[in-house]
Amino acid sequence: MALRLRSSLSKSNFFNILRYNNLGFGTASQTTRHLRTHDPTTLLRVSQNPITRFCNTMAEKLSSVGEHEDANAQVMDFPGGKVAFTPEIKFISESSKERVPCYRVLDDNGQLITNSHFVQVSEEVAVKMYSDMVTLQIMDNIFYEAQRQGRLSFYATTIGEEAINIASAAALSPQDVIFPQYREPGVLLWRGFTLQEFANQCFGNKSDNGKGRQMPVHYGSNKLNYFTVSATIATQLPNAVGAAYSLKMDKKDACAVTYFGDGGSSEGDFHAALNFAAVMEAPVLFICRNNGWAISTPTSDQFRSDGLVVKGRAYGIRSIRVDGNDALAMYSAVHTAREMAITEERPILIEALTYRVGHHSTSDDSTRYRSADEIEWWNKARNPLSRLRTWIESNGWWSDEEESDLRSRIKKEMLEALRVAEKTEKPNLENMFSDVYDVPPLNLREQERQVRQTIKSYPQDYPSDVPL
Amino acid sequence: MAALLGRSCRKLGFLSSGHGARRTVSTETGKSLNLYAAINQALHIALDSDPRSYVFGEDVGFGGVFRCTTGLAERFGKNRVFNTPLCEQGIVGFGIGLAAMGNRAIVEIQFADYIYPAFDQIVNEAAKFRYRSGNQFNCGGLTIRAPYGAVGHGGHYHSQSPEAFFCHVPGIKVVIPRSPREAKGLLLSCIRDPNPVVFFEPKWLYRQAVEEVPEHDYTIPLSEAEVIREGNDITLVGWGAQLTIMEQACLEAEKEGISCELIDLKTLLPWDKETVEASVKKTGRLLISHEAPITGGFGAEISATILERCFLKLEAPVSRVCGLDTPFPLVFEPFYMPTKNKILDAIKTTVNY
């Protein structure tokens, strides 16, 4: 019988989940953390307990050291804490015998797994999650086709990763600040970014928040606390840690959340960010979409660890591996992690296993480096939409009729959004020179003047859809 | 030995800037401070005046390897003034995130020689944060401080002047002070400027330069160059520690009847072209001097711009007296550096062209 806990939208008793699941991390040090004051005159160290964290590990080691009589008599105080000695030359294995298990709640067929533990979601939330996943899927397909038809210069889909996007967003609060990579438009969608707004950015028209400066899918919305996408990989990770520290210092009931892929985890910024997050005790969620591919590079060419989840421990960060195509598991994991991050002032690493069903982008044909069968299998057998759909239908919250209504409505809205965005004029030329600094400096004012002069002489060199 | 002598001459540099030079800071008195103490004062004022400001970097907690952050952690607490792990990309990346949330993040890079791991964050994130977001977001509260420049024995990795790399990045500002009083005012401006700024501090001057520094909170405007010595025969442009050397060259040139106008650029990006242009239109000659290697150095940008604007007024080619195109050498430092005599020779060549 599945254990259902009280939901979810406000603080839940997540400790119940922890006790039952025996996730096996220490809790002793938590009270001491809150002794940390914000009194500027205190001479206390930044963290009261760098030693106590090690002491937890220490306690485990001592009990196993007892086998060696000579060794347990001697313990040395190296900087960082006591360490027991061992006379055995023993290397820590490069990997565990078994891979870290993956948390899931719905099986491949969308049936609830018996005795699974998860944070209950209301009908309203579950239906919104599913609808938004469908919307995202339709939006992706239509934008992709639009690029193929030459109406858009570029697009990158999120096909296969809808559950990660939507369910994680659903588990957060609107005040949590998001630092995305570029395959998380679903988080924006959940928060209320409209199809028209997506289309406006893709066309770079005058209604684009970004004022036409970046390629399609580089969304951003300060209203929705979603920092603007930059194409550089993993650079957002350390930024998220700084933002999380700000939230902590300002005593906000919020965390920073940053997304990245399996490829991104190889970047130096990943290591920098995780280490900083742990040392700074920053309330940040690191959500890795391990979708198996970084363009054409499979994870076997990316790293040799057991995925991402094991890397957390190297930095002193609590981690979990979750089935990224299981919306309920994603929701529960993110919800739980968020509580921990904020109340315990710590980072959490979440590895969401999934598969990138689509190509890397419209500039990629992934059948050149992987089999079409593999793609098809994931699309059909492990589809995140169908699994959630089965579950909500089993609760009587969804029907075929609602499905077709939704799909036809979204498709119509989407096509209309495209049509309007395409017709809307571009931002005017002055927007090329503004916002480089808060106020344009002299050199830019001079350059604008020069460009305008040139346009007068050679109007044919310049696109006619950019108003002057 | 010659290098040591040359260096010790810097102590005298800042007291003389009379000749009716245009000054942007009042010549009010204050306490005699060296450069690191003046910077320290600026940081104290910055943290005191904005509770949402932070100072962090490697070793800043105990006061920093150059003592610029002395007393800050004790006064403002370890939550606002703290050591970071040894990771420049993390330091700057974290700082960008803090600044993006509306805080002032005053970041210290221990030596400018080590700033490169953070170059991606500076160029691709900080510099473009406002522009790419359509002004929905910005990280204007970010200020990156780094000691730069020759120190007599620093070699490859404790002597670099990397300003030229950063001057090529639209979206950030680059500022270099010449003295303690200037440093305090400029740093406060940088911290309060709504754009990310890289502030290079001439490490040689941390202890060597002593000047009266007003104790109150004051700022010196950015992107305004200052004529620190007026003259009629040739314009010299420089920044940071090099100005002391240039000033000595000017004094010696004067003995030979050459009247030199010396300009402190202060802000390299965006730089004050108008002040330099006006000066060169008066003198007809330009000499630029910087420690950084000559090829691709910022002197080239100044030269090209002035050529565009003042071509018909120029009596001689623009002269650049700079570091050589080698990694900054240890034993050969005296040969590498743009010394007073190299500058003096160049002044005479230019004037006699």
Contacts between the chains, C-beta under 8 A, distances in Angstrom:
chain1	res1	chain2	res2	distance
A	36	B	79	7.9
A	38	B	77	7.4
A	38	B	79	6.2
A	39	B	77	7.1
A	40	B	75	7.2
A	40	B	76	5.3
A	40	B	77	3.9
A	40	B	79	8.0
A	40	B	80	7.2
A	41	B	77	7.3
A	42	B	77	6.2
A	42	B	78	7.8
A	43	B	74	7.1
A	44	B	78	7.3
A	45	B	78	6.6
A	46	B	78	4.3
A	46	B	79	7.1
A	46	B	82	5.7
A	46	B	83	8.0
A	177	B	101	7.4
A	179	B	97	7.6
A	208	B	134	6.9
A	209	B	133	7.3
A	209	B	134	4.9
A	209	B	136	5.7
A	210	B	132	6.4
A	210	B	133	6.3
A	210	B	134	4.3
A	210	B	136	7.9
A	211	B	134	4.1
A	211	B	135	7.7
A	213	B	131	6.1
A	213	B	132	5.8
A	213	B	134	6.9
A	214	B	132	5.4
A	218	B	132	7.1
A	220	B	132	7.6
A	220	B	133	4.8
A	220	B	134	7.4
A	220	B	136	5.8
A	220	B	137	6.9
A	221	B	136	6.9
A	222	B	133	7.5
A	222	B	136	4.0
A	222	B	137	5.8
A	227	B	100	6.9
A	227	B	133	7.5
A	227	B	137	6.1
A	228	B	129	7.9
A	228	B	132	5.4
A	228	B	133	3.9
A	228	B	134	7.8
A	228	B	136	6.8
A	228	B	137	6.2
A	230	B	124	6.5
A	230	B	125	6.5
A	230	B	128	7.1
A	230	B	132	6.4
A	232	B	120	6.7
A	232	B	124	4.8
A	232	B	125	7.2
A	235	B	93	6.8
A	235	B	120	6.5
A	235	B	121	6.3
A	235	B	124	6.2
A	235	B	125	5.2
A	237	B	93	7.2
A	238	B	89	6.8
A	238	B	90	5.1
A	238	B	92	7.8
A	238	B	93	2.6
A	238	B	94	5.1
A	238	B	96	7.5
A	238	B	97	6.6
A	238	B	121	7.2
A	239	B	93	5.5
A	239	B	94	7.6
A	239	B	96	5.0
A	239	B	97	3.8
A	239	B	100	6.5
A	239	B	125	6.7
A	240	B	97	6.0
A	241	B	90	7.9
A	241	B	93	7.5
A	241	B	94	5.3
A	241	B	97	6.1
A	242	B	93	7.0
A	242	B	94	4.0
A	242	B	95	6.1
A	242	B	96	6.3
A	242	B	97	2.5
A	242	B	98	3.9
A	242	B	99	7.5
A	242	B	100	7.3
A	242	B	101	7.5
A	242	B	105	7.0
A	243	B	97	4.1
A	243	B	98	7.0
A	243	B	100	6.1
A	243	B	101	5.1
A	244	B	97	7.5
A	245	B	94	7.2
A	245	B	97	7.5
A	245	B	98	6.3
A	246	B	97	7.3
A	246	B	98	5.3
A	246	B	101	3.8
A	246	B	102	7.6
A	246	B	103	5.5
A	247	B	101	7.3
A	249	B	52	7.8
A	249	B	79	6.4
A	249	B	80	7.9
A	249	B	103	8.0
A	250	B	52	7.7
A	250	B	101	7.9
A	256	B	97	7.5
A	268	B	89	5.7
A	268	B	117	7.2
A	269	B	89	5.9
A	269	B	90	7.7
A	269	B	93	6.1
A	269	B	120	7.9
A	269	B	121	7.7
A	271	B	87	7.9
A	272	B	85	7.9
A	272	B	87	4.8
A	272	B	89	5.0
A	272	B	90	3.3
A	272	B	93	6.3
A	273	B	90	6.6
A	273	B	93	6.9
A	275	B	85	5.2
A	275	B	87	6.7
A	275	B	90	6.7
A	276	B	84	6.9
A	276	B	85	6.2
A	276	B	87	7.3
A	276	B	90	4.8
A	276	B	93	8.0
A	276	B	94	5.4
A	279	B	84	7.5
A	279	B	85	5.7
A	280	B	82	7.9
A	280	B	94	7.5
A	434	B	135	7.4
A	435	B	130	5.0
A	435	B	131	4.7
A	435	B	134	7.0
A	435	B	135	4.6
A	436	B	130	7.6
A	436	B	131	5.5
A	436	B	170	5.2
A	436	B	171	5.4
A	437	B	130	7.7
A	437	B	171	6.9
A	437	B	173	7.7
A	437	B	195	5.0
A	437	B	270	7.7
A	438	B	130	7.3
A	438	B	138	7.3
A	438	B	140	6.4
A	438	B	194	4.2
A	438	B	195	5.9
A	441	B	223	6.6
A	441	B	270	3.9
A	442	B	223	8.0
A	442	B	270	6.8
A	442	B	273	7.2
A	442	B	274	7.5
A	443	B	270	5.7
A	443	B	273	7.5
